[in-house]
Each structure stands twice: as C-alpha cells, then as structure tokens.
C-alpha cells in the first residue's frame, strides 16, 4: 500500500510539474520584417543629338552689290535675295524641323519621368499600406498584457 501511495504522489508531482511548466513557456513570437520595395525600372526613349546645319549669311549693301552678285553667280547657285543662300534657307527650315523633333523627344522623356515617379509613389504607398496592415495584425494577435506594454513603450 505504501508503494501504491508513493506511485500516486510521484504521478501527481509529474503531472503537476508538466502542467506548471506548460503555462510558463514563452508565447510564440510573430516577427515582422520589412524588405525594401524595388522601384520600377525607368525606361526612357533615347533622344537624338541636335546637330544644326551651318547657315551662310550674305550682307548686301549698295557698296558691295556687284561684288556679292558676282560671288553668288560664280557659286552656281540660284539667286534670290533673302539674305541667305537657298541652301542656307533650306538648312534653316530643316533646323527648325529638327528643333521641333528634339522638343517632342524631350516631352516624351519628361512624360516617362512622370510615369516613373507616379509608379514609384504608388508602389511605395502600397508597400507602406501592407506594412501597416501587418503591424495591425500583429497587434491584434498579441495578448492584452503585451499590447499594454508596447503601448507604454511607444508612449500611447
């Protein structure tokens, strides 16, 4: 009978120690890690280099009229008095056309930058929203005592 009561006492002590140690174990910790959000890659169209053509201006006065006329005739070009040669006038028109194209390319580059920064802001806003949501979920899963401790640490 003494053996039976010793076995009961030992069994009671083992069960009690298991129950007590089970209550003192640390709760599972939830870790939240934030990884950097990658920005979208910026894809810009390439812009041509602006190479303007040289324009030759002829200044005609009453004193150099014949000299300039002879010079123009000897060059073999058609003569029209608009203060530059016909080739210079064509080049001037092409320069304006090139300048217009260059401005349009710069507009495309600016639009690409605007799209890039808009997409970056949207990605960062989404990531921040996910982080806040994860923090809220973690706080909801924490026991009341731990939550109160965190609020005291944060100063809330």
Secondary structure, DSSP 8 states (H G I E B T S, - for coil): -HHHHHHHHHHHHHHHHHHHHHHTS-------------------------------B----TTTHHHHHHHHHHHT-----SSB-HHHHHHHHHHHHHHHHHHHHHHHHHHHHHHHHHHHHHHHHHHHHHHHHHHHHHHHHS-HHHHHHHHHHHT-
